[in-house]
Amino acid sequence: MIKEVDLKIEKSKIYRNLDILYEREKEVVVGRFCLNTGGDGRTQREIAKELGISRSYVSRIEKRALIKLYHEFYKAKR
């Protein structure tokens, strides 16, 4: 139960900061972490197929987006 609450809190933090991401980055992050629907996230392979790009490109987009979000969280804590 506590783990589920923590996960919801973390997802809401990410969701509130999506506006700093480019559209493609948002699509990948929302799909990977199921921010708008709940449940399990999709794989990089599934997202790649949906967007018509390679899995490795999805991985790079995801990494770039998560770094941006991390820096935004870190900046907010200061």
Backbone atoms as SQL, in Angstrom:
CREATE TABLE atoms (id INTEGER PRIMARY KEY, chain TEXT, resi INTEGER, resn TEXT, atom TEXT, x REAL, y REAL, z REAL);
INSERT INTO atoms VALUES
  (1, 'A', 1, 'MET', 'N', 0.817, -1.199, 0.000),
  (2, 'A', 1, 'MET', 'CA', 0.000, 0.000, 0.000),
  (3, 'A', 1, 'MET', 'C', 0.863, 1.266, 0.000),
  (4, 'A', 2, 'ILE', 'N', 1.863, 1.323, 0.878),
  (5, 'A', 2, 'ILE', 'CA', 2.738, 2.492, 0.959),
  (6, 'A', 2, 'ILE', 'C', 3.520, 2.653, -0.343),
  (7, 'A', 3, 'LYS', 'N', 3.947, 1.534, -0.897),
  (8, 'A', 3, 'LYS', 'CA', 4.707, 1.569, -2.153),
  (9, 'A', 3, 'LYS', 'C', 3.856, 2.173, -3.279),
  (10, 'A', 4, 'GLU', 'N', 2.580, 1.825, -3.317),
  (11, 'A', 4, 'GLU', 'CA', 1.663, 2.367, -4.333),
  (12, 'A', 4, 'GLU', 'C', 1.483, 3.871, -4.169),
  (13, 'A', 5, 'VAL', 'N', 1.373, 4.331, -2.942),
  (14, 'A', 5, 'VAL', 'CA', 1.223, 5.761, -2.672),
  (15, 'A', 5, 'VAL', 'C', 2.485, 6.504, -3.103),
  (16, 'A', 6, 'ASP', 'N', 3.655, 5.960, -2.758),
  (17, 'A', 6, 'ASP', 'CA', 4.922, 6.572, -3.161),
  (18, 'A', 6, 'ASP', 'C', 5.018, 6.667, -4.672),
  (19, 'A', 7, 'LEU', 'N', 4.610, 5.617, -5.365),
  (20, 'A', 7, 'LEU', 'CA', 4.654, 5.601, -6.825),
  (21, 'A', 7, 'LEU', 'C', 3.730, 6.677, -7.401),
  (22, 'A', 8, 'LYS', 'N', 2.534, 6.813, -6.832),
  (23, 'A', 8, 'LYS', 'CA', 1.599, 7.847, -7.306),
  (24, 'A', 8, 'LYS', 'C', 2.168, 9.242, -7.088),
  (25, 'A', 9, 'ILE', 'N', 2.828, 9.452, -5.966),
  (26, 'A', 9, 'ILE', 'CA', 3.437, 10.752, -5.683),
  (27, 'A', 9, 'ILE', 'C', 4.534, 11.051, -6.698),
  (28, 'A', 10, 'GLU', 'N', 5.388, 10.072, -6.965),
  (29, 'A', 10, 'GLU', 'CA', 6.472, 10.266, -7.925),
  (30, 'A', 10, 'GLU', 'C', 5.917, 10.537, -9.329),
  (31, 'A', 11, 'LYS', 'N', 4.896, 9.788, -9.720),
  (32, 'A', 11, 'LYS', 'CA', 4.289, 10.008, -11.034),
  (33, 'A', 11, 'LYS', 'C', 3.701, 11.407, -11.131),
  (34, 'A', 12, 'SER', 'N', 3.082, 11.880, -10.059),
  (35, 'A', 12, 'SER', 'CA', 2.489, 13.219, -10.109),
  (36, 'A', 12, 'SER', 'C', 3.574, 14.289, -10.205),
  (37, 'A', 13, 'LYS', 'N', 4.723, 14.078, -9.577),
  (38, 'A', 13, 'LYS', 'CA', 5.845, 15.013, -9.694),
  (39, 'A', 13, 'LYS', 'C', 6.314, 15.086, -11.149),
  (40, 'A', 14, 'ILE', 'N', 6.449, 13.934, -11.772),
  (41, 'A', 14, 'ILE', 'CA', 6.877, 13.886, -13.173),
  (42, 'A', 14, 'ILE', 'C', 5.839, 14.571, -14.039),
  (43, 'A', 15, 'TYR', 'N', 4.586, 14.246, -13.822),
  (44, 'A', 15, 'TYR', 'CA', 3.500, 14.797, -14.641),
  (45, 'A', 15, 'TYR', 'C', 3.467, 16.321, -14.571),
  (46, 'A', 16, 'ARG', 'N', 3.696, 16.887, -13.392),
  (47, 'A', 16, 'ARG', 'CA', 3.685, 18.341, -13.221),
  (48, 'A', 16, 'ARG', 'C', 4.813, 19.033, -13.975),
  (49, 'A', 17, 'ASN', 'N', 5.884, 18.295, -14.267),
  (50, 'A', 17, 'ASN', 'CA', 7.041, 18.899, -14.926),
  (51, 'A', 17, 'ASN', 'C', 7.177, 18.525, -16.398),
  (52, 'A', 18, 'LEU', 'N', 6.179, 17.896, -16.970),
  (53, 'A', 18, 'LEU', 'CA', 6.259, 17.492, -18.374),
  (54, 'A', 18, 'LEU', 'C', 6.373, 18.672, -19.327),
  (55, 'A', 19, 'ASP', 'N', 5.951, 19.845, -18.894),
  (56, 'A', 19, 'ASP', 'CA', 5.969, 20.998, -19.786),
  (57, 'A', 19, 'ASP', 'C', 7.381, 21.436, -20.176),
  (58, 'A', 20, 'ILE', 'N', 8.409, 20.960, -19.475),
  (59, 'A', 20, 'ILE', 'CA', 9.780, 21.321, -19.841),
  (60, 'A', 20, 'ILE', 'C', 10.317, 20.442, -20.970),
  (61, 'A', 21, 'LEU', 'N', 9.583, 19.388, -21.311),
  (62, 'A', 21, 'LEU', 'CA', 10.043, 18.444, -22.336),
  (63, 'A', 21, 'LEU', 'C', 9.494, 18.793, -23.710),
  (64, 'A', 22, 'TYR', 'N', 10.256, 18.401, -24.737),
  (65, 'A', 22, 'TYR', 'CA', 9.756, 18.495, -26.107),
  (66, 'A', 22, 'TYR', 'C', 8.644, 17.464, -26.283),
  (67, 'A', 23, 'GLU', 'N', 7.815, 17.651, -27.292),
  (68, 'A', 23, 'GLU', 'CA', 6.643, 16.785, -27.509),
  (69, 'A', 23, 'GLU', 'C', 7.030, 15.300, -27.603),
  (70, 'A', 24, 'ARG', 'N', 8.050, 14.989, -28.372),
  (71, 'A', 24, 'ARG', 'CA', 8.469, 13.590, -28.529),
  (72, 'A', 24, 'ARG', 'C', 8.952, 13.026, -27.209),
  (73, 'A', 25, 'GLU', 'N', 9.666, 13.824, -26.424),
  (74, 'A', 25, 'GLU', 'CA', 10.126, 13.375, -25.109),
  (75, 'A', 25, 'GLU', 'C', 8.936, 13.082, -24.205),
  (76, 'A', 26, 'LYS', 'N', 7.924, 13.943, -24.249),
  (77, 'A', 26, 'LYS', 'CA', 6.705, 13.720, -23.462),
  (78, 'A', 26, 'LYS', 'C', 6.052, 12.401, -23.848),
  (79, 'A', 27, 'GLU', 'N', 5.912, 12.167, -25.157),
  (80, 'A', 27, 'GLU', 'CA', 5.282, 10.930, -25.630),
  (81, 'A', 27, 'GLU', 'C', 5.993, 9.703, -25.072),
  (82, 'A', 28, 'VAL', 'N', 7.309, 9.738, -25.108),
  (83, 'A', 28, 'VAL', 'CA', 8.096, 8.591, -24.635),
  (84, 'A', 28, 'VAL', 'C', 7.945, 8.415, -23.124),
  (85, 'A', 29, 'VAL', 'N', 8.083, 9.487, -22.359),
  (86, 'A', 29, 'VAL', 'CA', 8.005, 9.393, -20.898),
  (87, 'A', 29, 'VAL', 'C', 6.602, 8.968, -20.448),
  (88, 'A', 30, 'VAL', 'N', 5.587, 9.557, -21.033),
  (89, 'A', 30, 'VAL', 'CA', 4.204, 9.189, -20.675),
  (90, 'A', 30, 'VAL', 'C', 3.948, 7.722, -20.999),
  (91, 'A', 31, 'GLY', 'N', 4.418, 7.270, -22.155),
  (92, 'A', 31, 'GLY', 'CA', 4.234, 5.869, -22.539),
  (93, 'A', 31, 'GLY', 'C', 5.011, 4.899, -21.669),
  (94, 'A', 32, 'ARG', 'N', 6.245, 5.246, -21.360),
  (95, 'A', 32, 'ARG', 'CA', 7.092, 4.357, -20.556),
  (96, 'A', 32, 'ARG', 'C', 6.578, 4.215, -19.129),
  (97, 'A', 33, 'PHE', 'N', 6.059, 5.304, -18.570),
  (98, 'A', 33, 'PHE', 'CA', 5.669, 5.277, -17.161),
  (99, 'A', 33, 'PHE', 'C', 4.159, 5.353, -16.953),
  (100, 'A', 34, 'CYS', 'N', 3.385, 5.248, -18.031),
  (101, 'A', 34, 'CYS', 'CA', 1.916, 5.256, -17.969),
  (102, 'A', 34, 'CYS', 'C', 1.392, 6.385, -17.078),
  (103, 'A', 35, 'LEU', 'N', 1.809, 7.585, -17.351),
  (104, 'A', 35, 'LEU', 'CA', 1.423, 8.713, -16.506),
  (105, 'A', 35, 'LEU', 'C', -0.028, 9.113, -16.688),
  (106, 'A', 36, 'ASN', 'N', -0.589, 8.875, -17.862),
  (107, 'A', 36, 'ASN', 'CA', -1.966, 9.321, -18.090),
  (108, 'A', 36, 'ASN', 'C', -3.001, 8.219, -17.902),
  (109, 'A', 37, 'THR', 'N', -2.576, 6.972, -17.870),
  (110, 'A', 37, 'THR', 'CA', -3.550, 5.882, -17.772),
  (111, 'A', 37, 'THR', 'C', -3.384, 5.007, -16.541),
  (112, 'A', 38, 'GLY', 'N', -2.237, 5.081, -15.903),
  (113, 'A', 38, 'GLY', 'CA', -1.965, 4.172, -14.796),
  (114, 'A', 38, 'GLY', 'C', -1.588, 2.807, -15.335),
  (115, 'A', 39, 'GLY', 'N', -1.354, 1.864, -14.474),
  (116, 'A', 39, 'GLY', 'CA', -0.989, 0.530, -14.922),
  (117, 'A', 39, 'GLY', 'C', 0.485, 0.443, -15.269),
  (118, 'A', 40, 'ASP', 'N', 0.824, -0.586, -16.029),
  (119, 'A', 40, 'ASP', 'CA', 2.216, -0.817, -16.402),
  (120, 'A', 40, 'ASP', 'C', 2.600, 0.008, -17.614),
  (121, 'A', 41, 'GLY', 'N', 3.847, 0.439, -17.629),
  (122, 'A', 41, 'GLY', 'CA', 4.359, 1.177, -18.774),
  (123, 'A', 41, 'GLY', 'C', 4.612, 0.258, -19.943),
  (124, 'A', 42, 'ARG', 'N', 4.750, 0.871, -21.104),
  (125, 'A', 42, 'ARG', 'CA', 5.058, 0.089, -22.301),
  (126, 'A', 42, 'ARG', 'C', 6.559, -0.024, -22.457),
  (127, 'A', 43, 'THR', 'N', 6.991, -0.998, -23.230),
  (128, 'A', 43, 'THR', 'CA', 8.416, -1.188, -23.469),
  (129, 'A', 43, 'THR', 'C', 8.913, -0.178, -24.492),
  (130, 'A', 44, 'GLN', 'N', 10.223, -0.013, -24.527),
  (131, 'A', 44, 'GLN', 'CA', 10.813, 0.864, -25.531),
  (132, 'A', 44, 'GLN', 'C', 10.491, 0.346, -26.936),
  (133, 'A', 45, 'ARG', 'N', 10.472, -0.945, -27.085),
  (134, 'A', 45, 'ARG', 'CA', 10.170, -1.556, -28.387),
  (135, 'A', 45, 'ARG', 'C', 8.741, -1.223, -28.838),
  (136, 'A', 46, 'GLU', 'N', 7.788, -1.293, -27.911),
  (137, 'A', 46, 'GLU', 'CA', 6.395, -0.966, -28.232),
  (138, 'A', 46, 'GLU', 'C', 6.247, 0.500, -28.624),
  (139, 'A', 47, 'ILE', 'N', 6.908, 1.372, -27.886),
  (140, 'A', 47, 'ILE', 'CA', 6.839, 2.802, -28.186),
  (141, 'A', 47, 'ILE', 'C', 7.494, 3.090, -29.528),
  (142, 'A', 48, 'ALA', 'N', 8.629, 2.449, -29.798),
  (143, 'A', 48, 'ALA', 'CA', 9.333, 2.635, -31.071),
  (144, 'A', 48, 'ALA', 'C', 8.441, 2.258, -32.245),
  (145, 'A', 49, 'LYS', 'N', 7.755, 1.138, -32.112),
  (146, 'A', 49, 'LYS', 'CA', 6.866, 0.687, -33.187),
  (147, 'A', 49, 'LYS', 'C', 5.734, 1.691, -33.398),
  (148, 'A', 50, 'GLU', 'N', 5.160, 2.176, -32.310),
  (149, 'A', 50, 'GLU', 'CA', 4.055, 3.133, -32.379),
  (150, 'A', 50, 'GLU', 'C', 4.492, 4.450, -33.040),
  (151, 'A', 51, 'LEU', 'N', 5.712, 4.911, -32.706),
  (152, 'A', 51, 'LEU', 'CA', 6.197, 6.188, -33.224),
  (153, 'A', 51, 'LEU', 'C', 6.937, 6.059, -34.563),
  (154, 'A', 52, 'GLY', 'N', 7.207, 4.824, -34.967),
  (155, 'A', 52, 'GLY', 'CA', 7.897, 4.604, -36.229),
  (156, 'A', 52, 'GLY', 'C', 9.376, 4.970, -36.181),
  (157, 'A', 53, 'ILE', 'N', 9.996, 4.737, -35.020),
  (158, 'A', 53, 'ILE', 'CA', 11.424, 5.003, -34.858),
  (159, 'A', 53, 'ILE', 'C', 12.083, 3.768, -34.251),
  (160, 'A', 54, 'SER', 'N', 13.410, 3.768, -34.164),
  (161, 'A', 54, 'SER', 'CA', 14.109, 2.604, -33.616),
  (162, 'A', 54, 'SER', 'C', 14.017, 2.578, -32.090),
  (163, 'A', 55, 'ARG', 'N', 14.208, 1.389, -31.531),
  (164, 'A', 55, 'ARG', 'CA', 14.194, 1.226, -30.089),
  (165, 'A', 55, 'ARG', 'C', 15.346, 2.000, -29.455),
  (166, 'A', 56, 'SER', 'N', 16.500, 1.995, -30.119),
  (167, 'A', 56, 'SER', 'CA', 17.649, 2.711, -29.565),
  (168, 'A', 56, 'SER', 'C', 17.394, 4.223, -29.534),
  (169, 'A', 57, 'TYR', 'N', 16.652, 4.728, -30.520),
  (170, 'A', 57, 'TYR', 'CA', 16.328, 6.153, -30.527),
  (171, 'A', 57, 'TYR', 'C', 15.358, 6.480, -29.382),
  (172, 'A', 58, 'VAL', 'N', 14.412, 5.588, -29.119),
  (173, 'A', 58, 'VAL', 'CA', 13.506, 5.764, -27.978),
  (174, 'A', 58, 'VAL', 'C', 14.331, 5.808, -26.693),
  (175, 'A', 59, 'SER', 'N', 15.326, 4.935, -26.597),
  (176, 'A', 59, 'SER', 'CA', 16.187, 4.904, -25.417),
  (177, 'A', 59, 'SER', 'C', 16.915, 6.230, -25.235),
  (178, 'A', 60, 'ARG', 'N', 17.442, 6.791, -26.311),
  (179, 'A', 60, 'ARG', 'CA', 18.144, 8.075, -26.224),
  (180, 'A', 60, 'ARG', 'C', 17.194, 9.207, -25.829),
  (181, 'A', 61, 'ILE', 'N', 15.995, 9.202, -26.416),
  (182, 'A', 61, 'ILE', 'CA', 14.992, 10.227, -26.083),
  (183, 'A', 61, 'ILE', 'C', 14.614, 10.122, -24.608),
  (184, 'A', 62, 'GLU', 'N', 14.376, 8.898, -24.151),
  (185, 'A', 62, 'GLU', 'CA', 14.004, 8.672, -22.756),
  (186, 'A', 62, 'GLU', 'C', 15.106, 9.159, -21.817),
  (187, 'A', 63, 'LYS', 'N', 16.331, 8.818, -22.117),
  (188, 'A', 63, 'LYS', 'CA', 17.455, 9.223, -21.277),
  (189, 'A', 63, 'LYS', 'C', 17.555, 10.748, -21.207),
  (190, 'A', 64, 'ARG', 'N', 17.458, 11.413, -22.357),
  (191, 'A', 64, 'ARG', 'CA', 17.534, 12.876, -22.401),
  (192, 'A', 64, 'ARG', 'C', 16.410, 13.504, -21.576),
  (193, 'A', 65, 'ALA', 'N', 15.197, 12.964, -21.716),
  (194, 'A', 65, 'ALA', 'CA', 14.037, 13.493, -20.985),
  (195, 'A', 65, 'ALA', 'C', 14.195, 13.293, -19.481),
  (196, 'A', 66, 'LEU', 'N', 14.671, 12.129, -19.069),
  (197, 'A', 66, 'LEU', 'CA', 14.837, 11.865, -17.640),
  (198, 'A', 66, 'LEU', 'C', 15.920, 12.743, -17.029),
  (199, 'A', 67, 'ILE', 'N', 16.962, 13.031, -17.804),
  (200, 'A', 67, 'ILE', 'CA', 17.996, 13.944, -17.316),
  (201, 'A', 67, 'ILE', 'C', 17.416, 15.342, -17.118),
  (202, 'A', 68, 'LYS', 'N', 16.602, 15.793, -18.068),
  (203, 'A', 68, 'LYS', 'CA', 15.951, 17.098, -17.931),
  (204, 'A', 68, 'LYS', 'C', 15.073, 17.135, -16.683),
  (205, 'A', 69, 'LEU', 'N', 14.284, 16.090, -16.481),
  (206, 'A', 69, 'LEU', 'CA', 13.401, 16.037, -15.314),
  (207, 'A', 69, 'LEU', 'C', 14.205, 16.000, -14.019),
  (208, 'A', 70, 'TYR', 'N', 15.289, 15.233, -14.017),
  (209, 'A', 70, 'TYR', 'CA', 16.145, 15.158, -12.835),
  (210, 'A', 70, 'TYR', 'C', 16.678, 16.541, -12.477),
  (211, 'A', 71, 'HIS', 'N', 17.177, 17.261, -13.481),
  (212, 'A', 71, 'HIS', 'CA', 17.710, 18.597, -13.222),
  (213, 'A', 71, 'HIS', 'C', 16.607, 19.544, -12.727),
  (214, 'A', 72, 'GLU', 'N', 15.406, 19.392, -13.260),
  (215, 'A', 72, 'GLU', 'CA', 14.286, 20.223, -12.800),
  (216, 'A', 72, 'GLU', 'C', 13.952, 19.931, -11.331),
  (217, 'A', 73, 'PHE', 'N', 13.952, 18.649, -10.953),
  (218, 'A', 73, 'PHE', 'CA', 13.680, 18.265, -9.563),
  (219, 'A', 73, 'PHE', 'C', 14.774, 18.805, -8.652),
  (220, 'A', 74, 'TYR', 'N', 16.028, 18.674, -9.093),
  (221, 'A', 74, 'TYR', 'CA', 17.155, 19.114, -8.281),
  (222, 'A', 74, 'TYR', 'C', 17.108, 20.631, -8.080),
  (223, 'A', 75, 'LYS', 'N', 16.772, 21.342, -9.163),
  (224, 'A', 75, 'LYS', 'CA', 16.661, 22.798, -9.104),
  (225, 'A', 75, 'LYS', 'C', 15.555, 23.215, -8.131),
  (226, 'A', 76, 'ALA', 'N', 14.445, 22.474, -8.135),
  (227, 'A', 76, 'ALA', 'CA', 13.305, 22.795, -7.266),
  (228, 'A', 76, 'ALA', 'C', 13.635, 22.577, -5.788),
  (229, 'A', 77, 'LYS', 'N', 14.542, 21.643, -5.490),
  (230, 'A', 77, 'LYS', 'CA', 14.895, 21.349, -4.102),
  (231, 'A', 77, 'LYS', 'C', 15.821, 22.400, -3.501),
  (232, 'A', 78, 'ARG', 'N', 16.500, 23.166, -4.338),
  (233, 'A', 78, 'ARG', 'CA', 17.434, 24.189, -3.833),
  (234, 'A', 78, 'ARG', 'C', 16.724, 25.353, -3.228);
